[in-house]
Amino acid sequence: MSNLSSTATPPSKTPVLVAICLAAIILPLSFVSGSIATPVIGRELGGSAQALSWITNAFMLSFGCFLMAAGALADEIGRKRVFIVGVSLFALLSGLIGFSSNLLWIDVMRAAQGVAAAAALAGGSASLAHEFSGRAQTRAFSLLGSSFGIGLAFGPFLAGLLIAHFGWRSVFLSSMVIALLSLSIGVTRLNESKNPNAAGIDWPGTLLFTAMLALLTWGLMDIPVKGVASFEVITLLLATLVLLVLFIVVERKVGHPMLDLSLFRYARFIGVQALPLATAFGFVVLLVLLPMQFIGIAGMSEEQAGLMMMALSLPMLVVPLLAAFLTRWISSGIVCTGGLLIAALGLVWLSQSIASQNMLATLLPMTVIGIGIGLPWGLMDGLSISVVPKERAGMATGIFSTTRVAGEGIALAIVGAMLAGFVGQGIAKITPNSDSASASVAIQRLAIGDLHQTQRVLPQASAQQLTEIYAGALHHLLLWLAALTLISAVIVYVALCLKKHIAPQPVNEALYQQDQ
């Protein structure tokens, strides 16, 4: 009986868990719904391929850039306060996007929405770490992971259903409703907490880090448009490298850095950060790529595409909780490694189904990928706070969440550039004499799954030829993603299974040396 009571969530803390998990639902819901809605927004409002891609990338970029700062701010002024402000702003911006008719303003508000999401996630995760401890904390973070899974699982279907019956604007208005529900509970039931030893926000580090991520994403997104060897792309990537060096120099000298670089000397910490990068390349990018395949290339409706996507994301409802259950007998490192290996096999299988252009045959490999990624997904949030003491929860969640979301944004940009490169090779073979301007526009359009506009730009190419080019490009890309997932599995296994566990100690180099 004592063991059972120690793992149960106290009734007084249940509303806290509900409020934070509701907020956790709308973050992936907003991400995947945006990718489903993008083709419809393009048909209604127009815009270039790059401008349309910013509907998703602007949100992910600002989300990743400001998570570190939001975590530090939560420690400084209060986790509840940061959470409430973030959810309130998210609700407001969702409503404004739902009534906007200008693509530029939608992109701008999506960027602002990412900042609000960063505040909501950082404040909410740090509040959970403060409110719960022991196995109750593991259970709470597993439920947080499952909440993300609910947003991922039902986001595509809900978006497709809403678009089919009420238009794309209803997608963002539904996020506003859920955010307001979370807010109504959080305002009254969350307890305020902060780090009494917080030393303020590292503004030089924050600004350098934000600018570095912004330039890197911008440069990667420019590759399909201007080419990897273009002056603009090279300049942006070199500027990113300079900012990275400056960021490291500043973080090593500042008294209270936003990121304690000494943590990266320890294998277990690196292994934990490798998990969200693996899930970004092995799962998250598919939430954008596959709807483009189903809607733009295969000609499915948004509702049909949403149903197809549930095969990928539905396992997120149960597998994260299963992962937490499995850790009673199997180490977290083994569970995470096994999950990534399963996902890699699913990606190889999916690549073969895409190459055959049999959309129904994609359902089983998508389910396998969802099961594989669901295993580390249910554990990595809890693992992220195992390397720092409880009072530094803001930094721990900030570092991990930044790695996760910034990694997802960068992964999307990298994958977009790779897909455009593969598409470009295919188009060059069938239209060797077309002018470079037309070919460039065609590559951009086909890379985002806009088969109709690609045909208008290249009337000499048939729909069947373009469909085969896209299928071949996606096939090769999925094999690359499988390879990256396998490499990640090796890193996670070595770091979390072969290396000696380092018990949490204050984030201080001297104490870490004592621990060794």
Summary of the structure (lengths in Angstrom):
residues: 516
radius of gyration: 22.2
end to end distance: 37.6
largest distance: 76.9
contacts: 1979
relative contact order: 0.13
helix: 84%
strand: 0%
